Structure formats: C-alpha cells, structure tokens
Amino acid sequence: TPGGDEAPIEDRLIGCFPYLLPLADGAEFGRYIYERIPPLGLLERATVQPLVNIFHAVPFSSLIVFIAFSFAARQPSLSRFVRFNIQQAILIDIALIFPSLFGGAANELPRWLVEPATNFVFYAFAASIIYCFFSNLALGKEPNEIPVVSSAANQQLGPF
C-alpha cells in the first residue's frame, strides 16, 4: 500500500489474480527454456498450461478478461492495492504484445538469434510476475518497483 501498511489478506489474494492474464499470455516465451530444462517444462505443463488451455478454449477470452480488468481498475469500490495490481497486470500484458508481434517473423530467423531474445522476454516477464506474487502474498505491499511499468500503473490510478 502507498503508506507502507500491509494489505489485508483478501486484497493480497485478489491482487494476485490479475497476473494470471500475463502469465497465460507469456507462457509461450518459455518454450526454449522448457526444452533445455525439462523439469521446468513439466512444472509449466502442470500449473500454467491448464490456464492457457482455458484461455484458448474460449474465443477472445484474453481480450474479454483484458477489457474486464480495464474497467475493474477504475472501480473506486475496490481498494487501491487491488486496482494497482490490476493496472500493473494489464501493462505487463500490453508489454507482451510487442514481442508477440515479432513471433511470426521469428520463424524465418535462425534459432541462435531467436532463442536468446525469446528467453529474455520470458525471464523479464516471469521475474515481474514472481516479484508481484511475492510482494503481494509474503509482504502485503504494492509491487511498485518494476521499472517503467509500476510508475505507469501509478500514473493511471492517480493518488486515490
């Protein structure tokens, strides 16, 4: 929370929920890592892949959730802590759009060029998501230390 107080446990749990959207949308960027580290691939298939399958089973589900989160981030009935997490998850998801745009073109490039770039995207987004979960659940604090993204989320919400 902005004042440094810990958020209530309900807000902590609800604050983690929005990060499922970028988690589902960004899982594909781990494909080379899962290939090189099979236990991590098994973990991903057991935990994240069912979520990805649900998103893919329902047409436009990512877009629908994205729009719903956009409206929820502006609801004053939700605590600022929850609204900040929603807004930040939206911005992380938007940031994943740019590397996804290059996905089709990457099929034409050599793997030695594509793999490090894809891995970088995965590490950056996974570190952001892990940080947000840890900050929310373990610390009860706003995860407001992600460069550029956190300040943009704060600007979108304003002081309230």
Buried (B, 14 or more C-beta within 10 A) or exposed (E): BBEEEEBEEEBBEBBBBBBBBBBBBBBBBBBBBBEEEEEEBEEBEEEBBEBBEEBEEEEEBBEEBBEEBEEBBEEEEBBBBBBBBBBBBBBBBBBBEEBEEEEEEBEEEEEEEBBEBBBEBBEBBBEBBEBBBEBBEEEBBBBBEBEEBBEBBBEBBEEE
